[in-house]
Each structure stands twice: as C-alpha cells, then as structure tokens.
Amino acid sequence: MTSRTINASVAVIGGGVVGAAILHTLAHRGVDAVLLEGDTDLAYSASGTNSGVLHTGFDSTAGQLETELILRSAKLRPEVLEALNIPVLHAGAELVPQRDEDNEVIRALFENATANGVEVHLRESDGALLVPGESVTDPVAYTLGLARSAEAAGGRIELQARVTGIDQSADGLTLHLADGGVVTTRVAINSAGLHADDVARLVGDDSFEIYPRKGEFFVFELPERKTLDHIILPVPTKRTKGVLVFPTLDGRVVAGPTAVDGEDKNDWSVRPTARGEILDKAVVQFPALRGLDPVAAYAGLRPAGRDVNYVIGSSPACENLINVAAIRSTGLSASLGIAAYVADLLPGLGIETTEQKPTTPIENVEAGGLWWQRTADRYSASI
C-alpha cells in the first residue's frame, strides 16, 4: 500500500466537533485545509458521547474565553443548523430550587445570564429559572454535517490518519502519520481532544496536560410512550453542573452525567456504581424515573485540562502549531465560536482568509443510527 502524501496550507488534527467546525470555517473562508482523524470515522470520543445539549452560556462566567466563544457560537449556530438540516429540539430548560440556598444561586444565575445577554425568566410560582434558548441536538449528526459541508466547500478529510511526529522547518511543518504517510503544511491546528497534550509533546510543548473526566449517562423509556418536553438542569455547584435530565430527539429520556476524574484515556466503561449515583439525584428532579430500568448506558471522557481551561493559541514551542485544547465540557456548544476565533489567528501566521461565505447546504446527514447507541455499542457499555 502506498503511503499518503498530503499538502495543505492548514492541517487540522482531530475529527471531533471542534475539529470539524474548524475545517468548516476554514473551507468557507477560502483556506486550503485538510482534517486528519486517527479513527475510522469522525465524532467518536467526547464528541459522540455527550448530552447533545446546546447551551446558551447563561451560566458561563463573564470575561472568560470559554464564555466569549459559547456566546459567539450561539449567534453563528442558527444559520449553520438550518443549512445542514441538523435536527434540533428547541425544548428550553428549567432549574428548579430544591433547597432554600438554591434560591440565592438561581438569583445569581439570573443576573449572570442577563449580563451575558442570554434570555432567562424567573417563574413566580416556585422561583425556577427558565432558559428558553437551551436545546438538544444529535452531536454526531452535527459533527458529520459540519464535515460534509466543509468538504462541499473545498475542505478535505483523511481518516485513519493519526499524527505520530511533527518536524519544523522554515517552510512550516511536516506531520508524520502512523501509516507512514506525510503531510506538509504551513500551520497545524491541534484539536485532538483527549490527546491534544500528546500532539503538543511532538514539538516539545509540555505547557498543559489533559486528563479524562468521565461522564456516565443512562437512557430511559417512559411508560405509555410519554416523554419529557424540556431540559431539567440542576442548580450547579462550583465543580460541576450536576445531573441533567433531558429528552432525546427519538423520544427517550437521558439522565447524567457523572464527573469522575481518571487517568486512563481508553476507559469508556460505565462503573457499576454510576446508576445509583445518577438516579438518586435524577428522580428528585424528575420523579417519573423512579423505579424505571435504563434501556442503555454510555460513558464519555471529557478532555479536562490540569488547572487550565480553553487553551487556544500558538504553542510556546512552535508558533505554527495552534493548540485548541482543554475544551472540557462545552465543545459542542462553543464549536463554531472556537472555529471563528482560530480562523482569526491565521492571518497573523501568514495564512490569508476571505470573508466568511454562507454555509454550504447539506441534505440527509447519516449519523449511523442513534448517536448514543453508536458509542454504547462500540465500547460495549452495559447496564
């Protein structure tokens, strides 16, 4: 088999939702770009194992880069979703206080959302915070839609193209692939998720470290074909947003995630104790789950940064390698904003871009079945 030889102005490393969004944005700004994904398809790993909830940024801390990019993405998303024909359930969300101290947290969230320009309301009857802009999508279909639209606009995608080495020269970078292939490029964008630190190490960059934060989910079917018509968000703590209960596009209900810090980037198992940890909290918010057995379970590994969050910019060891790392839990929601931010960095590295063109329409994106089942089947998640 002949090894691949690829040349592109920009190489995007990693085919999750962030990498796909970056390729999509670059292709629509006239940049010659290729996406390199080490797996057999896009949107495995964190991008195919999350909640599918598109957050508005109502609870994001003002002044942080993460918040800026979530809000930027929210403005870009409607046009893109329409062009890609991606299914979206505009369910809205509510946070219902369960304890007296929750009222203070909810009031602070209301003020935070208002400062971020996100529409929220306080329900007089129980003091719940209502967030009408929160929605649910199929994260795999979303990722694949971005990728297919990017290809239609001139972007390229190479699967089973794991980067194992990076050489620097005056002309740019040479990326070496696991299969012996070579990619020559002027700029590489490291959006490798859980393995972004491994890619950074290839140029001697040890400025950040990624560890897996496991989030486990359980899928339920309500009796008598009932369903849930909105997203139920818990009142958050400093460490986690807590256990969500939300509807899926196919009429099921999901509860999760957990937040378990680990070391093994290949451990996609659902822990035996996870069911109790989730259900004990979920039934408080949604009593209809009490006594039900889940029909499926899956786990996602979020690429958490060790004491860092949203590391985006040129590597201190290699200017032509842009790190897009430690996008812990909001990659789906912020992906378009991240992509636009990264594209704005390229002219400073000698890559010319044009004005953003309208999204190339795509019809009938095939996600390979139910997105949560896709990964549960792959990793044999059990209940």
QUILIN-V149720 format. One record per residue. N is the residue number from 1. RES is the residue in one small letter. PSI is psi in radians with two decimals (* if undefined). Layout:
n=N res=RES psi=PSI
n=N res=RES psi=PSI
//
This chain:
n=1 res=m psi=2.27
n=2 res=t psi=2.30
n=3 res=s psi=2.58
n=4 res=r psi=2.46
n=5 res=t psi=2.03
n=6 res=i psi=2.42
n=7 res=n psi=2.34
n=8 res=a psi=2.67
n=9 res=s psi=-0.69
n=10 res=v psi=2.35
n=11 res=a psi=2.20
n=12 res=v psi=2.11
n=13 res=i psi=1.96
n=14 res=g psi=2.15
n=15 res=g psi=0.68
n=16 res=g psi=-2.94
n=17 res=v psi=-0.59
n=18 res=v psi=-0.79
n=19 res=g psi=-0.74
n=20 res=a psi=-0.69
n=21 res=a psi=-0.67
n=22 res=i psi=-0.82
n=23 res=l psi=-0.75
n=24 res=h psi=-0.83
n=25 res=t psi=-0.76
n=26 res=l psi=-0.76
n=27 res=a psi=-0.64
n=28 res=h psi=-0.03
n=29 res=r psi=0.26
n=30 res=g psi=0.35
n=31 res=v psi=2.34
n=32 res=d psi=1.83
n=33 res=a psi=2.60
n=34 res=v psi=2.46
n=35 res=l psi=2.31
n=36 res=l psi=2.01
n=37 res=e psi=2.23
n=38 res=g psi=-0.35
n=39 res=d psi=-3.11
n=40 res=t psi=-0.19
n=41 res=d psi=3.00
n=42 res=l psi=2.83
n=43 res=a psi=0.43
n=44 res=y psi=-3.05
n=45 res=s psi=-2.54
n=46 res=a psi=-0.58
n=47 res=s psi=-0.32
n=48 res=g psi=0.15
n=49 res=t psi=0.53
n=50 res=n psi=-2.85
n=51 res=s psi=-0.39
n=52 res=g psi=0.09
n=53 res=v psi=2.25
n=54 res=l psi=1.88
n=55 res=h psi=2.64
n=56 res=t psi=-0.31
n=57 res=g psi=0.26
n=58 res=f psi=-0.53
n=59 res=d psi=0.14
n=60 res=s psi=2.50
n=61 res=t psi=2.18
n=62 res=a psi=2.49
n=63 res=g psi=-0.20
n=64 res=q psi=2.62
n=65 res=l psi=-0.70
n=66 res=e psi=-0.81
n=67 res=t psi=-0.79
n=68 res=e psi=-0.72
n=69 res=l psi=-0.50
n=70 res=i psi=-0.79
n=71 res=l psi=-0.66
n=72 res=r psi=-0.71
n=73 res=s psi=-0.69
n=74 res=a psi=-0.56
n=75 res=k psi=-0.58
n=76 res=l psi=-0.44
n=77 res=r psi=-0.73
n=78 res=p psi=-0.79
n=79 res=e psi=-0.69
n=80 res=v psi=-0.80
n=81 res=l psi=-0.70
n=82 res=e psi=-0.77
n=83 res=a psi=-0.58
n=84 res=l psi=-0.09
n=85 res=n psi=0.68
n=86 res=i psi=2.24
n=87 res=p psi=2.37
n=88 res=v psi=2.34
n=89 res=l psi=1.88
n=90 res=h psi=1.34
n=91 res=a psi=-0.52
n=92 res=g psi=2.87
n=93 res=a psi=2.75
n=94 res=e psi=2.53
n=95 res=l psi=1.99
n=96 res=v psi=2.19
n=97 res=p psi=2.35
n=98 res=q psi=-0.37
n=99 res=r psi=2.82
n=100 res=d psi=-0.69
n=101 res=e psi=-0.30
n=102 res=d psi=-0.50
n=103 res=n psi=-0.65
n=104 res=e psi=-0.71
n=105 res=v psi=-0.75
n=106 res=i psi=-0.69
n=107 res=r psi=-0.71
n=108 res=a psi=-0.66
n=109 res=l psi=-0.67
n=110 res=f psi=-0.82
n=111 res=e psi=-0.66
n=112 res=n psi=-0.79
n=113 res=a psi=-0.73
n=114 res=t psi=-0.73
n=115 res=a psi=-0.56
n=116 res=n psi=-0.06
n=117 res=g psi=0.39
n=118 res=v psi=2.30
n=119 res=e psi=2.18
n=120 res=v psi=2.83
n=121 res=h psi=2.66
n=122 res=l psi=2.20
n=123 res=r psi=2.18
n=124 res=e psi=-0.60
n=125 res=s psi=-0.66
n=126 res=d psi=0.06
n=127 res=g psi=0.24
n=128 res=a psi=2.57
n=129 res=l psi=2.19
n=130 res=l psi=2.28
n=131 res=v psi=1.57
n=132 res=p psi=-0.36
n=133 res=g psi=-0.16
n=134 res=e psi=2.47
n=135 res=s psi=2.99
n=136 res=v psi=2.39
n=137 res=t psi=-3.10
n=138 res=d psi=1.85
n=139 res=p psi=-0.49
n=140 res=v psi=-0.81
n=141 res=a psi=-0.66
n=142 res=y psi=-0.83
n=143 res=t psi=-0.83
n=144 res=l psi=-0.63
n=145 res=g psi=-0.77
n=146 res=l psi=-0.75
n=147 res=a psi=-0.77
n=148 res=r psi=-0.68
n=149 res=s psi=-0.65
n=150 res=a psi=-0.76
n=151 res=e psi=-0.73
n=152 res=a psi=-0.44
n=153 res=a psi=0.08
n=154 res=g psi=-0.10
n=155 res=g psi=2.77
n=156 res=r psi=2.63
n=157 res=i psi=2.27
n=158 res=e psi=2.04
n=159 res=l psi=2.87
n=160 res=q psi=0.85
n=161 res=a psi=1.10
n=162 res=r psi=2.25
n=163 res=v psi=2.17
n=164 res=t psi=-0.15
n=165 res=g psi=2.60
n=166 res=i psi=2.14
n=167 res=d psi=2.45
n=168 res=q psi=2.53
n=169 res=s psi=3.07
n=170 res=a psi=-0.44
n=171 res=d psi=-0.19
n=172 res=g psi=-2.31
n=173 res=l psi=2.57
n=174 res=t psi=2.08
n=175 res=l psi=2.29
n=176 res=h psi=2.30
n=177 res=l psi=2.76
n=178 res=a psi=-0.50
n=179 res=d psi=0.15
n=180 res=g psi=-0.09
n=181 res=g psi=2.83
n=182 res=v psi=2.38
n=183 res=v psi=2.12
n=184 res=t psi=2.33
n=185 res=t psi=2.72
n=186 res=r psi=-0.66
n=187 res=v psi=2.40
n=188 res=a psi=2.49
n=189 res=i psi=2.05
n=190 res=n psi=1.62
n=191 res=s psi=0.86
n=192 res=a psi=0.25
n=193 res=g psi=-2.10
n=194 res=l psi=-0.44
n=195 res=h psi=0.32
n=196 res=a psi=-0.62
n=197 res=d psi=-0.59
n=198 res=d psi=-0.71
n=199 res=v psi=-0.74
n=200 res=a psi=-0.63
n=201 res=r psi=-0.40
n=202 res=l psi=-0.32
n=203 res=v psi=0.24
n=204 res=g psi=0.34
n=205 res=d psi=1.93
n=206 res=d psi=0.56
n=207 res=s psi=-0.22
n=208 res=f psi=2.81
n=209 res=e psi=2.40
n=210 res=i psi=2.36
n=211 res=y psi=2.69
n=212 res=p psi=2.25
n=213 res=r psi=1.91
n=214 res=k psi=2.32
n=215 res=g psi=2.04
n=216 res=e psi=2.49
n=217 res=f psi=2.63
n=218 res=f psi=2.37
n=219 res=v psi=2.35
n=220 res=f psi=2.69
n=221 res=e psi=2.17
n=222 res=l psi=2.60
n=223 res=p psi=2.73
n=224 res=e psi=0.55
n=225 res=r psi=0.41
n=226 res=k psi=2.82
n=227 res=t psi=3.11
n=228 res=l psi=2.37
n=229 res=d psi=0.14
n=230 res=h psi=2.93
n=231 res=i psi=2.31
n=232 res=i psi=1.98
n=233 res=l psi=2.44
n=234 res=p psi=2.80
n=235 res=v psi=2.09
n=236 res=p psi=2.82
n=237 res=t psi=3.12
n=238 res=k psi=-0.48
n=239 res=r psi=-0.61
n=240 res=t psi=2.73
n=241 res=k psi=-0.25
n=242 res=g psi=-2.90
n=243 res=v psi=2.14
n=244 res=l psi=2.71
n=245 res=v psi=2.15
n=246 res=f psi=2.69
n=247 res=p psi=2.67
n=248 res=t psi=2.93
n=249 res=l psi=-0.39
n=250 res=d psi=0.28
n=251 res=g psi=0.08
n=252 res=r psi=3.08
n=253 res=v psi=2.36
n=254 res=v psi=2.46
n=255 res=a psi=2.34
n=256 res=g psi=-3.11
n=257 res=p psi=3.01
n=258 res=t psi=-3.12
n=259 res=a psi=1.55
n=260 res=v psi=1.98
n=261 res=d psi=2.36
n=262 res=g psi=-2.92
n=263 res=e psi=-0.46
n=264 res=d psi=1.93
n=265 res=k psi=-0.01
n=266 res=n psi=0.16
n=267 res=d psi=1.70
n=268 res=w psi=0.27
n=269 res=s psi=2.71
n=270 res=v psi=2.11
n=271 res=r psi=2.54
n=272 res=p psi=-0.53
n=273 res=t psi=-0.16
n=274 res=a psi=-0.64
n=275 res=r psi=-0.84
n=276 res=g psi=-0.68
n=277 res=e psi=-0.68
n=278 res=i psi=-0.86
n=279 res=l psi=-0.60
n=280 res=d psi=-0.61
n=281 res=k psi=-0.66
n=282 res=a psi=-0.69
n=283 res=v psi=-0.39
n=284 res=v psi=-0.69
n=285 res=q psi=-0.54
n=286 res=f psi=1.49
n=287 res=p psi=-0.35
n=288 res=a psi=-0.29
n=289 res=l psi=-0.24
n=290 res=r psi=2.23
n=291 res=g psi=-0.09
n=292 res=l psi=2.54
n=293 res=d psi=2.40
n=294 res=p psi=2.62
n=295 res=v psi=-0.25
n=296 res=a psi=2.83
n=297 res=a psi=2.63
n=298 res=y psi=2.82
n=299 res=a psi=2.47
n=300 res=g psi=2.64
n=301 res=l psi=1.91
n=302 res=r psi=2.38
n=303 res=p psi=1.44
n=304 res=a psi=2.48
n=305 res=g psi=2.46
n=306 res=r psi=1.76
n=307 res=d psi=0.32
n=308 res=v psi=2.79
n=309 res=n psi=2.41
n=310 res=y psi=1.20
n=311 res=v psi=1.78
n=312 res=i psi=2.07
n=313 res=g psi=3.03
n=314 res=s psi=2.44
n=315 res=s psi=2.42
n=316 res=p psi=-0.29
n=317 res=a psi=-0.21
n=318 res=c psi=1.82
n=319 res=e psi=-0.58
n=320 res=n psi=0.10
n=321 res=l psi=1.98
n=322 res=i psi=2.04
n=323 res=n psi=2.33
n=324 res=v psi=1.50
n=325 res=a psi=2.92
n=326 res=a psi=0.69
n=327 res=i psi=1.37
n=328 res=r psi=-0.96
n=329 res=s psi=-0.01
n=330 res=t psi=0.38
n=331 res=g psi=-0.71
n=332 res=l psi=-0.84
n=333 res=s psi=-0.62
n=334 res=a psi=0.00
n=335 res=s psi=-0.79
n=336 res=l psi=-0.64
n=337 res=g psi=-0.72
n=338 res=i psi=-0.79
n=339 res=a psi=-0.76
n=340 res=a psi=-0.69
n=341 res=y psi=-0.78
n=342 res=v psi=-0.74
n=343 res=a psi=-0.60
n=344 res=d psi=-0.34
n=345 res=l psi=-0.38
n=346 res=l psi=-0.71
n=347 res=p psi=-0.55
n=348 res=g psi=-0.25
n=349 res=l psi=0.26
n=350 res=g psi=0.20
n=351 res=i psi=2.02
n=352 res=e psi=2.44
n=353 res=t psi=2.74
n=354 res=t psi=3.10
n=355 res=e psi=2.50
n=356 res=q psi=2.18
n=357 res=k psi=2.73
n=358 res=p psi=2.58
n=359 res=t psi=2.29
n=360 res=t psi=2.11
n=361 res=p psi=2.55
n=362 res=i psi=2.45
n=363 res=e psi=2.52
n=364 res=n psi=1.02
n=365 res=v psi=2.18
n=366 res=e psi=2.08
n=367 res=a psi=0.06
n=368 res=g psi=0.67
n=369 res=g psi=-2.94
n=370 res=l psi=2.25
n=371 res=w psi=-0.69
n=372 res=w psi=-0.54
n=373 res=q psi=-0.55
n=374 res=r psi=-0.84
n=375 res=t psi=-0.64
n=376 res=a psi=-0.72
n=377 res=d psi=-0.72
n=378 res=r psi=-0.73
n=379 res=y psi=0.20
n=380 res=s psi=0.77
n=381 res=a psi=2.35
n=382 res=s psi=2.85
n=383 res=i psi=*
//
